[in-house]
Amino acid sequence: MEHKIFKKIAQSSNPDFGDIISKSFDMYKKVISEGILHMLISIAIVIPFMLIVYLPILPEYISMMQNMGDSYNQANVFEDMAPPFLIVWVLVILVMSFVMQVLSVSIFGHFLKFLKNKDLGNNDDIGGYFTIAKEHFGKIIVLSLATTGITLLATIACFLPVFYVMVPLTLITPIFIFNPELSVADMVKASFKLGNKYWGVLFGLFIVSGLMASLGFVACYIGIITTAFFSYIVYYYVYKETIGFDTD
């Protein structure tokens, strides 16, 4: 039996660009402290990853920098590494990348749930920042592999299809967070069904929200902490105004 989300998508009405942006700005002002907190937590989990990636090659990198300009000693960061070490290092990076993806989805999934509570005046238990990761670790990994595969295929196909798949792939996160019982295949199917139906409006919304989220770079980069989460507010309202919740 087909999940009810597909019926909701079929019966959904065209999202209003101006209304969603306006509501997103209003919500942004109400949740800025929570948004910053989620951003800080996401940055905190990146630091160990960066250390794991760069500490093993730091001595070689320093040596390379010291020998810059020396035509007799043009060192490469990787040329002095033992092949077994290099293979293990690359594998660790790949594993850590997927773990980072799981934790990121969990953190911002928690933020999406917080937005729903705030918007609807609910007091539902949304768990901790990493509850989603603990409960759905395997599903998020498979979902990450699926989105990575779709992106690679779109890139191989003359790159332009990347702009097309960008919209449905962006919708996967809110669809997963609010419908975790769906299979990965159904999540991808639902995101493409919704993305295809309103591609033009959604593409415009995601571009504008991305630009707004990037405004923090103007403030010497550190300001990105105060703006980057704006995109997730837009994602929330796109989901609410199209698929909606049973409580609506």
Protein Blocks (a to p, Z undefined) as FASTA:
>chain_A
ZZfklmmmmmpccddfklmmmmmmmmmmmmmmmmmmmmmmmmmmmmmmmmmmmmmmmmmm
mmmmmmgoiaklcccfklmpcfklmmmmmmmmmmmmmmmmmmmmmmmmmmmmmmmmmmno
pabdebjfklmmmmmmmmmmmmmmmmmmmmmmmmmnoolmmmmmmmmmmmmmmmmmmmmm
bcfklmmmmmmmmmmmmmmmmmmmmmmmmmmmmmmmmngolmmmmmmmmmmmmmmmmmmm
mnopakZZ
